[in-house]
Amino acid sequence: MLRKPSASVIFFHGSGDTGAGIMDWVRSLIGRDLDGSHIRYVYPTAPLQKYTPFGGEESTVWFDRKNVDIAADEDRESMSKSYDIARRLVQKQMNDGIPEHRIIVGGFSMGGALALHTGYHLNTNLAGVFAHSAFLNRKSVVYKSLQQETNANLPELCMFHGNDDNVVEFAWGKETFNNLTELGVSGSFTELPNTVHELQKSSLIDIEQWILQKLP
């Protein structure tokens, strides 16, 4: 008999990828699916929409950006559409009987940014947030939201970033982590040596172990 899931992990992919694509990437690195027979792993695919950093060409992205830079302003209108997607995904898990505190959101690159928005702006009752090779803009609404947050038990954060990242600067990820911890978020930030803008087997194994600890 199949065991009914008692927890969920929503894994958001990076710009231009798909849910199936990042699931295959995970499998290729660790040689299997992420562990946890009681956990439902969800790999959604972003809608096809115009993406300014790609010259306005259509791509599977969660939201638009003026450019990939920590100093850039967020496109609030585009972000609001991604919020609707994130809310629906979380609500779907809850409708299936999984409580908020048994749901983790995470992602790679742009997907990691959406996870940060989801766990620290949209719903601070989730079990945790992981972000790999990701950052928040300096004037992010997430920071403003946390300044007004009354929930003392914010989701735990697990971040990883390659120190040779050629797309999202390592310093941007570290600055994001420092800003979040100053606003009451607890968690860990792991520097990945000799790593560019990519997932690593070691970081995925660490994320997997962290998930299993958070969602026993």
Secondary structure, 3 states (H helix, E strand, C coil): CCCCCCEEEEEECCCCCCHHHHHHHHHHHHCCCCCCCCEEEECCCCCEEECHHHCCCEEECCCCECCCCCCCCECHHHHHHHHHHHHHHHHHHHHCCCCHHHEEEEEECHHHHHHHHHHHHHCCCCCEEEEECCCCCCCCHHHHHHHCCCCCCCCEEEEEEECCCCCCCHHHHHHHHHHHHHCCCCEEEEEECCCCCCCCHHHHHHHHHHHHHHCC
